[in-house]
Structure formats: structure tokens, C-alpha cells
Amino acid sequence: MKAFIPAVIWGLVILVLSVMPGSSLPDFSLFNLFQPDKAGHVIVYAVFVALMLYGFYKNYFPEKVATSKVLYAVLIGICYGIVMELLQYAFFTGRNFDVLDIIANIIGCFVGVTSLKLFSLLLR
């Protein structure tokens, strides 16, 4: 279980970043999906999923991470991102629920999986 400590710490970093005061309500337009803020969401959630997969790799499947574990990591990442958005909306002044943030988080989850797969191919 020690291998999951980086993912847990990263999840706490996401929590802290998510509850920090925000500045203004965003516009809802697809153009906003390409703002630097959204790139930050993609990167943060890609790292989160990659760290979870590292934990699965070290603890359960040293030779290969099972597809079910990849799906668990992605689903955990997606659910965590949605919960963070809901918490921002419900409990923190100056923060809001942003569907585009959720989309960026989801993209980040898949980027994390894809990045690890590409990285593992390069190491072979």
C-alpha cells in the first residue's frame, strides 16, 4: 500500500488547489476549454491517474497493470474531479462549478493513462 502514498498526497494537493479562493465566474464556451487554466486541470489529473496506476503496478501487477485497474484509476480520477467541482460550488465562496473544468479533468485522466502506456513502450 506504500506505493499509493504519492497518489494520496497528490489527491490532497488537488484538494488544496480546488478550495483556494477563485476570482470570477467563467463563460461557458468551447473556446474556454483551451485556456491555460484548463491545461492545468489536464496536467494535474494526468499526474493523479499516473500515480494511481503506479500504485497498482507496484502492489498488484509488477509485470503488467490489469485493464480493470486502469479503469478503476480513470473512474476514481473522474469521480474525484466531479466531487471537487461540487465541493467548490457548495462550500467555498468565490469558487464555482465549471463543466469545462470537469471536461479538462476527464481529458487529463485519459492523458495520464496514455502517457504511461507510451512511456512503457519507450522503455521496452
DSSP file (Angstrom, degrees, kcal/mol; ACC not computed):
  #  RESIDUE AA STRUCTURE BP1 BP2  ACC     N-H-->O    O-->H-N    N-H-->O    O-->H-N    TCO  KAPPA ALPHA  PHI   PSI    X-CA   Y-CA   Z-CA
    1    1 A M    >         0   0    0      0, 0.0     3,-1.7     0, 0.0     4,-0.3   0.000 360.0 360.0 360.0 -16.6    0.0    0.0    0.0
    2    2 A K  G >   +     0   0    0      1,-0.3     3,-1.6     2,-0.2    53,-0.1   0.803 360.0  68.4 -60.6 -27.9    3.0    2.3    0.3
    3    3 A A  G 3  S+     0   0    0      1,-0.3     4,-0.3    52,-0.2    -1,-0.3   0.701  93.8  57.6 -67.3 -17.8    3.1    2.7   -3.4
    4    4 A F  G <> S+     0   0    0     -3,-1.7     4,-2.3     1,-0.2    -1,-0.3   0.539  79.2  91.7 -88.2  -6.7   -0.2    4.6   -3.3
    5    5 A I  H <> S+     0   0    0     -3,-1.6     4,-2.8    -4,-0.3     5,-0.2   0.901  83.3  52.7 -57.6 -43.8    1.2    7.3   -1.0
    6    6 A P  H  > S+     0   0    0      0, 0.0     4,-2.5     0, 0.0    -1,-0.2   0.908 110.6  48.3 -58.9 -39.2    2.2    9.5   -3.9
    7    7 A A  H  > S+     0   0    0     44,-0.3     4,-2.5    -4,-0.3    -2,-0.2   0.899 112.2  48.7 -66.7 -39.9   -1.3    9.3   -5.3
    8    8 A V  H  X S+     0   0    0     -4,-2.3     4,-1.9     2,-0.2    -1,-0.2   0.924 112.7  47.5 -65.6 -44.0   -2.9   10.1   -2.0
    9    9 A I  H  X S+     0   0    0     -4,-2.8     4,-2.1     2,-0.2    -2,-0.2   0.919 112.4  49.7 -62.7 -42.6   -0.6   13.1   -1.5
   10   10 A W  H  X S+     0   0    0     -4,-2.5     4,-2.5    -5,-0.2    -2,-0.2   0.894 107.6  54.6 -63.8 -39.1   -1.3   14.3   -5.0
   11   11 A G  H  X S+     0   0    0     -4,-2.5     4,-2.1     1,-0.2    -1,-0.2   0.883 107.9  49.8 -60.2 -38.0   -5.0   14.0   -4.3
   12   12 A L  H  X S+     0   0    0     -4,-1.9     4,-2.6     2,-0.2    -2,-0.2   0.877 108.0  53.1 -68.0 -37.1   -4.5   16.2   -1.2
   13   13 A V  H  X S+     0   0    0     -4,-2.1     4,-2.7     2,-0.2     5,-0.2   0.928 108.9  49.8 -61.1 -44.4   -2.7   18.7   -3.4
   14   14 A I  H  X S+     0   0    0     -4,-2.5     4,-2.4     1,-0.2    -2,-0.2   0.917 109.9  51.7 -59.5 -43.4   -5.7   18.7   -5.8
   15   15 A L  H  X S+     0   0    0     -4,-2.1     4,-1.5     2,-0.2    -2,-0.2   0.934 110.9  46.6 -59.2 -47.9   -8.0   19.3   -2.8
   16   16 A V  H  X S+     0   0    0     -4,-2.6     4,-0.7     1,-0.2     3,-0.4   0.930 114.4  47.0 -62.2 -45.8   -6.0   22.2   -1.5
   17   17 A L  H  < S+     0   0    0     -4,-2.7     3,-0.5     1,-0.2    -1,-0.2   0.857 110.5  54.4 -63.5 -33.9   -5.8   23.8   -5.0
   18   18 A S  H  < S+     0   0    0     -4,-2.4    -1,-0.2    -5,-0.2    -2,-0.2   0.780 109.7  45.0 -73.0 -26.8   -9.5   23.2   -5.5
   19   19 A V  H  < S+     0   0    0     -4,-1.5    -1,-0.2    -3,-0.4    -2,-0.2   0.470  84.3 112.0 -99.6  -0.7  -10.6   25.0   -2.4
   20   20 A M  S  < S-     0   0    0     -4,-0.7    72,-0.0    -3,-0.5    -3,-0.0  -0.431  86.1 -84.6 -66.6 147.7   -8.3   28.1   -2.8
   21   21 A P        -     0   0    0      0, 0.0     2,-0.2     0, 0.0    73,-0.2  -0.253  46.5-148.0 -57.8 136.9  -10.3   31.2   -3.5
   22   22 A G        -     0   0    0     71,-0.3     3,-0.1     1,-0.1    73,-0.1  -0.453   5.7-137.1 -97.7 175.1  -11.2   31.7   -7.1
   23   23 A S        -     0   0    0      1,-0.3     2,-0.3    -2,-0.2    -1,-0.1   0.895  64.4 -11.3-103.4 -54.4  -11.6   35.0   -8.9
   24   24 A S        -     0   0    0     72,-0.0    -1,-0.3    70,-0.0    72,-0.1  -0.952  68.5 -90.2-148.0 164.4  -14.6   35.1  -11.3
   25   25 A L        -     0   0    0     -2,-0.3     2,-0.1    -3,-0.1    73,-0.0  -0.583  47.8-126.9 -75.3 135.2  -17.3   33.0  -12.9
   26   26 A P        -     0   0    0      0, 0.0     2,-0.2     0, 0.0    -1,-0.1  -0.419  14.9-113.6 -81.8 158.1  -16.3   31.7  -16.3
   27   27 A D        -     0   0    0     -2,-0.1     2,-0.9     2,-0.1     5,-0.0  -0.561  28.4-123.6 -76.6 152.6  -18.1   32.0  -19.6
   28   28 A F        +     0   0    0     -2,-0.2     2,-0.3    71,-0.0    -1,-0.0  -0.828  61.0 124.8-101.6  97.4  -19.4   28.8  -21.0
   29   29 A S    >   -     0   0    0     -2,-0.9     3,-1.3     1,-0.1     4,-0.4  -0.988  67.6-121.8-146.7 149.7  -17.9   28.5  -24.4
   30   30 A L  G >  S+     0   0    0     -2,-0.3     3,-1.3     1,-0.3     4,-0.3   0.769 110.2  68.3 -63.8 -24.0  -15.9   25.8  -26.1
   31   31 A F  G >  S+     0   0    0      1,-0.3     3,-1.7     2,-0.2    -1,-0.3   0.855  91.1  62.4 -61.0 -33.5  -13.1   28.4  -26.6
   32   32 A N  G X  S+     0   0    0     -3,-1.3     3,-1.5     1,-0.3     6,-0.3   0.690  85.0  75.3 -66.4 -17.5  -12.6   28.4  -22.9
   33   33 A L  G <  S+     0   0    0     -3,-1.3    -1,-0.3    -4,-0.4    -2,-0.2   0.697  93.4  54.2 -66.1 -17.0  -11.6   24.8  -23.0
   34   34 A F  G <  S+     0   0    0     -3,-1.7    -1,-0.3    -4,-0.3    -2,-0.2   0.138  81.4 118.9-105.4  18.7   -8.3   25.9  -24.4
   35   35 A Q  S X> S-     0   0    0     -3,-1.5     4,-1.5     1,-0.1     3,-0.7  -0.466  78.6-111.2 -78.8 156.1   -7.4   28.4  -21.7
   36   36 A P  H 3> S+     0   0    0      0, 0.0     4,-1.9     0, 0.0     5,-0.1   0.832 117.0  62.8 -56.2 -33.1   -4.2   27.8  -19.6
   37   37 A D  H 3> S+     0   0    0      1,-0.2     4,-1.7     2,-0.2     5,-0.1   0.902 102.9  48.4 -58.5 -42.0   -6.4   27.0  -16.6
   38   38 A K  H <> S+     0   0    0     -3,-0.7     4,-2.3    -6,-0.3    -1,-0.2   0.862 106.5  56.0 -69.7 -35.3   -7.8   24.0  -18.4
   39   39 A A  H  X S+     0   0    0     -4,-1.5     4,-2.4     1,-0.2    -1,-0.2   0.884 105.0  54.2 -62.0 -37.3   -4.4   22.9  -19.3
   40   40 A G  H  X S+     0   0    0     -4,-1.9     4,-2.7     2,-0.2    -2,-0.2   0.910 107.1  50.1 -61.1 -42.9   -3.5   22.9  -15.6
   41   41 A H  H  X S+     0   0    0     -4,-1.7     4,-2.3     2,-0.2     5,-0.3   0.922 110.1  50.7 -60.8 -44.5   -6.5   20.7  -14.9
   42   42 A V  H  X S+     0   0    0     -4,-2.3     4,-2.0     1,-0.2    -2,-0.2   0.936 113.7  44.4 -59.5 -47.5   -5.4   18.2  -17.6
   43   43 A I  H  X S+     0   0    0     -4,-2.4     4,-2.3     2,-0.2     5,-0.2   0.929 112.8  50.4 -64.8 -46.3   -1.9   18.1  -16.2
   44   44 A V  H  X S+     0   0    0     -4,-2.7     4,-1.9     1,-0.2    -1,-0.2   0.911 115.4  42.0 -61.7 -43.7   -3.0   17.7  -12.6
   45   45 A Y  H  X S+     0   0    0     -4,-2.3     4,-2.3     2,-0.2    -1,-0.2   0.795 110.4  57.1 -77.2 -27.2   -5.4   14.9  -13.3
   46   46 A A  H  X S+     0   0    0     -4,-2.0     4,-2.3    -5,-0.3    -2,-0.2   0.927 110.3  45.1 -64.3 -43.8   -3.0   13.2  -15.7
   47   47 A V  H  X S+     0   0    0     -4,-2.3     4,-2.6     2,-0.2    -2,-0.2   0.906 110.9  54.6 -64.9 -41.3   -0.4   13.0  -12.9
   48   48 A F  H  X S+     0   0    0     -4,-1.9     4,-1.9     2,-0.2    -2,-0.2   0.936 112.3  41.8 -59.0 -49.2   -3.1   11.8  -10.4
   49   49 A V  H  X S+     0   0    0     -4,-2.3     4,-2.6     1,-0.2    -1,-0.2   0.899 113.1  53.8 -66.8 -40.4   -4.1    8.9  -12.6
   50   50 A A  H  X S+     0   0    0     -4,-2.3     4,-2.1     1,-0.2    -1,-0.2   0.901 108.9  49.3 -61.2 -40.0   -0.5    8.1  -13.4
   51   51 A L  H  X S+     0   0    0     -4,-2.6     4,-2.0     2,-0.2   -44,-0.3   0.877 110.2  50.5 -67.9 -37.2    0.3    7.9   -9.7
   52   52 A M  H  X S+     0   0    0     -4,-1.9     4,-2.2     2,-0.2    -2,-0.2   0.930 110.5  49.5 -64.1 -43.3   -2.6    5.7   -9.0
   53   53 A L  H  X S+     0   0    0     -4,-2.6     4,-2.8     1,-0.2    -2,-0.2   0.869 107.1  55.4 -64.0 -35.6   -1.5    3.3  -11.8
   54   54 A Y  H  X S+     0   0    0     -4,-2.1     4,-2.7     2,-0.2    -1,-0.2   0.922 107.1  50.7 -60.4 -43.1    2.0    3.3  -10.4
   55   55 A G  H  X S+     0   0    0     -4,-2.0     4,-2.2     2,-0.2     5,-0.3   0.912 111.4  47.0 -61.2 -43.4    0.5    2.2   -7.1
   56   56 A F  H  X>S+     0   0    0     -4,-2.2     4,-2.6     2,-0.2     5,-1.6   0.917 112.5  51.0 -62.7 -42.8   -1.4   -0.6   -8.8
   57   57 A Y  H  <5S+     0   0    0     -4,-2.8    -2,-0.2     1,-0.2    -1,-0.2   0.932 114.3  42.0 -61.0 -47.7    1.7   -1.6  -10.7
   58   58 A K  H  <5S+     0   0    0     -4,-2.7    -1,-0.2    -5,-0.2    -2,-0.2   0.848 124.1  35.2 -70.6 -34.8    3.9   -1.8   -7.6
   59   59 A N  H  <5S+     0   0    0     -4,-2.2    -2,-0.2    -5,-0.2    -3,-0.2   0.849 132.0  10.2 -90.5 -36.5    1.4   -3.5   -5.4
   60   60 A Y  T  <5S+     0   0    0     -4,-2.6    -3,-0.2    -5,-0.3     3,-0.1   0.785 126.2  29.2-119.0 -36.8   -0.6   -5.9   -7.6
   61   61 A F      < +     0   0    0     -5,-1.6     3,-0.2    -4,-0.1    -1,-0.1  -0.593  51.4 170.0-135.2  72.4    0.8   -6.4  -11.0
   62   62 A P  S    S+     0   0    0      0, 0.0    -1,-0.1     0, 0.0     3,-0.1   0.793  85.8  43.3 -57.3 -27.4    4.5   -6.0  -11.3
   63   63 A E  S    S-     0   0    0      1,-0.3     2,-0.3    -3,-0.1    -2,-0.1   0.828 132.5 -10.9 -87.1 -31.2    4.6   -7.4  -14.8
   64   64 A K        -     0   0    0     -3,-0.2     2,-0.5    -7,-0.1    -1,-0.3  -0.934  64.1-116.4-167.6 139.8    1.5   -5.5  -16.1
   65   65 A V        -     0   0    0     -2,-0.3    -8,-0.1    -3,-0.1     5,-0.0  -0.723  40.3-120.7 -83.1 126.5   -1.3   -3.4  -14.8
   66   66 A A    >>  -     0   0    0     -2,-0.5     4,-1.7     1,-0.1     3,-0.6  -0.297  16.8-118.5 -66.1 149.4   -4.7   -5.2  -15.5
   67   67 A T  H 3> S+     0   0    0      1,-0.3     4,-2.4     2,-0.2     5,-0.2   0.854 114.2  58.8 -56.7 -37.3   -7.2   -3.4  -17.6
   68   68 A S  H 3> S+     0   0    0      1,-0.2     4,-2.2     2,-0.2    -1,-0.3   0.875 104.7  50.0 -62.8 -36.0   -9.7   -3.3  -14.7
   69   69 A K  H <> S+     0   0    0     -3,-0.6     4,-2.5     2,-0.2    -1,-0.2   0.859 108.2  53.0 -70.7 -34.8   -7.2   -1.4  -12.6
   70   70 A V  H  X S+     0   0    0     -4,-1.7     4,-2.3     2,-0.2    -2,-0.2   0.929 110.5  47.8 -62.9 -44.6   -6.7    1.1  -15.4
   71   71 A L  H  X S+     0   0    0     -4,-2.4     4,-2.9     2,-0.2     5,-0.2   0.897 110.3  52.4 -63.3 -40.2  -10.5    1.6  -15.5
   72   72 A Y  H  X S+     0   0    0     -4,-2.2     4,-2.9     2,-0.2     5,-0.2   0.938 109.9  48.6 -59.5 -46.8  -10.5    2.0  -11.7
   73   73 A A  H  X S+     0   0    0     -4,-2.5     4,-2.4     1,-0.2    -2,-0.2   0.919 113.8  46.1 -61.5 -44.0   -7.8    4.6  -11.8
   74   74 A V  H  X S+     0   0    0     -4,-2.3     4,-2.7     2,-0.2    -1,-0.2   0.931 114.4  47.4 -64.9 -45.6   -9.7    6.6  -14.5
   75   75 A L  H  X S+     0   0    0     -4,-2.9     4,-2.8     2,-0.2     5,-0.2   0.894 111.9  50.0 -64.3 -40.0  -13.0    6.3  -12.8
   76   76 A I  H  X S+     0   0    0     -4,-2.9     4,-2.7    -5,-0.2    -1,-0.2   0.933 112.3  48.3 -62.5 -44.6  -11.5    7.4   -9.5
   77   77 A G  H  X S+     0   0    0     -4,-2.4     4,-2.2    -5,-0.2    -2,-0.2   0.919 113.7  46.1 -61.2 -45.0   -9.9   10.4  -11.2
   78   78 A I  H  X S+     0   0    0     -4,-2.7     4,-2.1     2,-0.2    -2,-0.2   0.939 115.0  46.3 -64.4 -47.7  -13.1   11.4  -13.0
   79   79 A C  H  X S+     0   0    0     -4,-2.8     4,-2.7     1,-0.2    -2,-0.2   0.902 111.6  51.9 -63.1 -40.7  -15.3   11.0   -9.8
   80   80 A Y  H  X S+     0   0    0     -4,-2.7     4,-2.5    -5,-0.2    -1,-0.2   0.915 109.2  50.4 -62.4 -42.4  -12.7   12.9   -7.7
   81   81 A G  H  X S+     0   0    0     -4,-2.2     4,-1.8     2,-0.2    -1,-0.2   0.896 111.9  47.0 -62.8 -40.5  -12.7   15.8  -10.3
   82   82 A I  H  X S+     0   0    0     -4,-2.1     4,-2.4     2,-0.2    -2,-0.2   0.918 111.7  50.6 -66.9 -43.5  -16.5   15.9  -10.2
   83   83 A V  H  X S+     0   0    0     -4,-2.7     4,-2.8     1,-0.2    -2,-0.2   0.902 108.2  53.2 -61.8 -40.2  -16.6   15.9   -6.4
   84   84 A M  H  X S+     0   0    0     -4,-2.5     4,-2.3     1,-0.2    -1,-0.2   0.911 109.5  48.4 -61.8 -41.3  -14.1   18.7   -6.3
   85   85 A E  H  X S+     0   0    0     -4,-1.8     4,-2.0     2,-0.2    -1,-0.2   0.914 112.3  48.5 -64.9 -41.8  -16.2   20.8   -8.6
   86   86 A L  H  X S+     0   0    0     -4,-2.4     4,-2.6     2,-0.2     5,-0.2   0.900 111.1  50.5 -65.0 -40.6  -19.3   20.1   -6.4
   87   87 A L  H  X>S+     0   0    0     -4,-2.8     4,-2.6     2,-0.2     5,-0.6   0.906 108.5  52.6 -63.4 -41.3  -17.4   20.9   -3.2
   88   88 A Q  H  X5S+     0   0    0     -4,-2.3     4,-1.2    -5,-0.2     7,-0.3   0.935 113.7  43.4 -58.1 -46.2  -16.2   24.2   -4.7
   89   89 A Y  H  <5S+     0   0    0     -4,-2.0    -2,-0.2     7,-0.2    -1,-0.2   0.909 120.7  39.1 -66.6 -43.1  -19.8   25.2   -5.6
   90   90 A A  H  <5S+     0   0    0     -4,-2.6    -2,-0.2    -5,-0.1    -1,-0.2   0.823 129.5  17.5 -82.2 -32.6  -21.4   24.1   -2.3
   91   91 A F  H  <5S+     0   0    0     -4,-2.6     2,-0.6    -5,-0.2    -3,-0.2   0.599 103.7  73.4-122.4 -12.3  -18.9   25.1    0.3
   92   92 A F    ><< -     0   0    0     -4,-1.2     3,-1.6    -5,-0.6    -1,-0.1  -0.920  65.6-136.7-122.2 118.4  -16.4   27.7   -0.9
   93   93 A T  T 3  S+     0   0    0     -2,-0.6   -71,-0.3     1,-0.3     3,-0.1  -0.398  92.6  24.3 -65.4 138.2  -17.1   31.3   -1.5
   94   94 A G  T 3  S+     0   0    0      1,-0.3     2,-0.3   -73,-0.2    -1,-0.3   0.418 104.4  99.6  85.0  -2.5  -15.5   32.6   -4.7
   95   95 A R    <   -     0   0    0     -3,-1.6    -1,-0.3    -7,-0.3     2,-0.3  -0.834  52.0-170.9-112.6 155.4  -15.4   29.2   -6.3
   96   96 A N        -     0   0    0     -2,-0.3     2,-0.5   -72,-0.1    -7,-0.2  -0.929  30.8 -98.3-142.6 165.2  -17.9   27.8   -8.7
   97   97 A F        -     0   0    0     -2,-0.3     2,-0.5    -9,-0.1   -11,-0.1  -0.745  40.3-173.3 -83.6 126.1  -19.0   24.6  -10.5
   98   98 A D     >  -     0   0    0     -2,-0.5     4,-1.6     1,-0.1     3,-0.5  -0.954  21.2-163.0-131.0 113.5  -17.5   24.6  -14.0
   99   99 A V  H  > S+     0   0    0     -2,-0.5     4,-2.3     1,-0.2     5,-0.2   0.854  94.7  57.9 -61.1 -35.7  -18.4   21.9  -16.6
  100  100 A L  H  > S+     0   0    0      1,-0.2     4,-2.4     2,-0.2    -1,-0.2   0.837 102.1  54.6 -67.3 -30.7  -15.4   22.7  -18.6
  101  101 A D  H  > S+     0   0    0     -3,-0.5     4,-2.6     2,-0.2    -1,-0.2   0.908 108.1  49.8 -64.3 -41.2  -13.1   22.0  -15.6
  102  102 A I  H  X S+     0   0    0     -4,-1.6     4,-2.5     2,-0.2    -2,-0.2   0.912 110.1  49.9 -63.8 -41.9  -14.7   18.6  -15.4
  103  103 A I  H  X S+     0   0    0     -4,-2.3     4,-2.6     1,-0.2    -1,-0.2   0.922 111.6  48.6 -62.2 -43.5  -14.1   18.0  -19.1
  104  104 A A  H  X S+     0   0    0     -4,-2.4     4,-2.4     2,-0.2    -2,-0.2   0.891 110.4  51.7 -63.6 -39.1  -10.5   19.0  -18.7
  105  105 A N  H  X S+     0   0    0     -4,-2.6     4,-2.1     2,-0.2    -2,-0.2   0.920 110.4  48.3 -62.2 -43.8  -10.2   16.7  -15.7
  106  106 A I  H  X S+     0   0    0     -4,-2.5     4,-1.8     2,-0.2    -2,-0.2   0.928 111.1  49.7 -62.9 -45.6  -11.6   13.8  -17.7
  107  107 A I  H  X S+     0   0    0     -4,-2.6     4,-2.4     1,-0.2    -1,-0.2   0.920 109.5  53.4 -58.2 -42.9   -9.2   14.5  -20.6
  108  108 A G  H  X S+     0   0    0     -4,-2.4     4,-2.4     1,-0.2    -1,-0.2   0.877 103.7  55.8 -60.5 -39.0   -6.4   14.6  -18.0
  109  109 A C  H  X S+     0   0    0     -4,-2.1     4,-1.5     1,-0.2    -1,-0.2   0.919 111.7  42.8 -59.9 -43.6   -7.3   11.2  -16.7
  110  110 A F  H  X S+     0   0    0     -4,-1.8     4,-2.6     2,-0.2    -2,-0.2   0.839 110.5  55.8 -73.2 -32.4   -7.0    9.7  -20.2
  111  111 A V  H  X S+     0   0    0     -4,-2.4     4,-3.0     2,-0.2     5,-0.2   0.892 105.2  54.4 -63.4 -38.8   -3.8   11.6  -20.9
  112  112 A G  H  X S+     0   0    0     -4,-2.4     4,-1.9     2,-0.2    -2,-0.2   0.922 111.3  43.5 -60.6 -45.1   -2.4   10.0  -17.7
  113  113 A V  H  X S+     0   0    0     -4,-1.5     4,-2.3     2,-0.2    -2,-0.2   0.944 116.2  47.2 -64.9 -48.5   -3.2    6.5  -19.0
  114  114 A T  H  X S+     0   0    0     -4,-2.6     4,-2.6     1,-0.2     5,-0.2   0.898 110.3  52.9 -62.2 -42.1   -2.0    7.2  -22.5
  115  115 A S  H  X S+     0   0    0     -4,-3.0     4,-2.7     1,-0.2    -1,-0.2   0.917 110.1  47.6 -61.2 -43.9    1.3    8.9  -21.3
  116  116 A L  H  X S+     0   0    0     -4,-1.9     4,-2.6    -5,-0.2    -1,-0.2   0.899 111.2  50.8 -65.4 -39.2    2.1    5.9  -19.1
  117  117 A K  H  X S+     0   0    0     -4,-2.3     4,-1.7     2,-0.2    -2,-0.2   0.928 113.4  45.1 -63.9 -43.5    1.4    3.5  -22.0
  118  118 A L  H  X S+     0   0    0     -4,-2.6     4,-1.8     2,-0.2    -2,-0.2   0.909 113.3  50.7 -65.5 -41.3    3.6    5.5  -24.3
  119  119 A F  H  X S+     0   0    0     -4,-2.7     4,-1.4     1,-0.2    -2,-0.2   0.903 109.1  50.6 -62.6 -42.2    6.3    5.7  -21.7
  120  120 A S  H  X S+     0   0    0     -4,-2.6     4,-0.6     1,-0.2    -1,-0.2   0.851 108.2  53.2 -66.8 -33.0    6.3    2.0  -21.0
  121  121 A L  H >< S+     0   0    0     -4,-1.7     3,-0.7     1,-0.2    -1,-0.2   0.873 106.7  52.7 -67.3 -36.2    6.6    1.3  -24.8
  122  122 A L  H 3< S+     0   0    0     -4,-1.8    -1,-0.2     1,-0.2    -2,-0.2   0.803 105.6  54.9 -69.2 -28.1    9.7    3.6  -24.9
  123  123 A L  H 3<        0   0    0     -4,-1.4    -1,-0.2     1,-0.2    -2,-0.2   0.615 360.0 360.0 -81.2 -11.5   11.3    1.6  -22.1
  124  124 A R    <<        0   0    0     -3,-0.7    -1,-0.2    -4,-0.6    -2,-0.1   0.481 360.0 360.0 -77.4 360.0   11.0   -1.8  -23.8
